[in-house]
């Protein structure tokens, strides 16, 4: 059977039971949610083009207090994979393939629409390009 949609949404469901609350309405796929250690945020993957399974994965951030959703990697031209939080809930680590097709570790922080220049002085994709390796960039922006 051929799929008629690649849409997938995220819901919050009370542990004790009750009604599920939809937290994403993107018409394409949203998935792989990861709660921040402090419980305030949920980071997740999203593809933004409905039906386009080759779309790159963005890192999205859902703020459980405000209900606001922020796209953290729209300007980043790679697919973000394997989301993991730092213990202080201020950094989301992820892997991303570079031209070598080798996965490297990156980190991104919610930046409220801006970023400051890192040690190298090069601003890339809304994140600070602080160090380069052969197969990865280590990226960060302020919470």
N, C-alpha and C positions, 0 to 999 in steps of 0.2 A: 504494500500500500504506500502510495506517495504522500509525503507530508504536505499539508495545505498551509502550514504556518510554522515558522521557527520562533515565534514569540514565546517568551517565558517571563513571568513576573515573580516578585518576592512578596511574601506575606509575613506578618507577625501573628502568631497564634499563642494565646495564653496557655501556659503549662497546665493550669487547673481546668482548662476547657473554656469554651466561649467562642465568640465570633472572630473569624480571621480578619485582619486588617491589611489590605493591599498597600504596599509602600512604594511600588514602582508602577508606572503607566507607560513606559517606553514601548512602542509597538514592535520592537525587535527583542532580542534575548537579554535578560538580566539573570545573573546566577552567581553561584559560588560565594555566598555571603560569609564574611568573617567579622565577628564582633570584636570591637576594641577591648582590651583588658579592663578598662574602667566602665565598660558597658554603654558609653554615650554614643558611639558611632557604629555603623555597619559599613564596611568596605565591601564592594562587590564588583564583578566584571559586567560590562555591558557592550553589546554590539548595537549600533544606532540605526543601521539600515535594515529595514524589514526584509526578510527573505534572502539576504546576502550573507551567506555563511562564511565568506572569506573576509568579511569586515574585520578590522583590527579590534582587539579587546581594549576597552578603556577601563581605568580605575575610577569607580564612582564612590561617593561618600554620602551616606545617609545619616543626618544628625537626628538622633532619637528625641532630643528635646524640642527642636524647632520643626522637624519634619522636612527640612530643606535638603535637597539633593544637589551635590556639586560634582561636576566632571573634573577630576584632578589631572587628567592626562590628554585632554583634547589636542593640545599642540604638540604632543609627543608622538613622533611618527613611527612608533613600533607598537606591537601588541604587548600588553602587560600580562604576565602570567604569575601564578603561584603567590597569591597575596598573603603576607604575614605582618602582624603588628609588632612594634617595639613594646617593651614592658610598660613604658610610661604613656602609651596611647598617643604619642605625638608623631610617629613615623610609620608609614606603611612601606614595607619592603616587597619588591617583586622582581621577577626575572624578565628580561626582554632580549630577544635576539638582535644582534647587530649584523653588519654586513658579512661577518664571518659565519653567521648562522649559529654561533655558539652562544648559549644562554649566559648572561651576566647578571649580577645582582645590582639592583637599583633601589633607591629609596626616594619616596616623595612624601611631602607633608602638605596638608591643606594650606593653601596660601592666600585665600581670600582675593584672588584675582591678581596678585602681584608676587614678585620674587626679587630678592636682592642678589647682587653678583657675588659669586663664590671666590675662592682663592685664586682661580685662574683668570677671573675677570670676564669670563665668557658666559653670557646668559643664553640658555638654550631651552626652547619649548616651555617657558614658564617655570622652569626648574633651574637651579644653579648647577652648572657643570663644574664640579670641584676637583675631580681626579679622572684621569683616563687610564684605562687598561687596554690591552690589545682587543679584548672581546666585550668590554662593558664600559658603561659610564656610571659613576655613582652620583646620583642627583638628589637635591634637596631644596625645599622651599619652606618658609616659615608657617607655623600653625596660626 
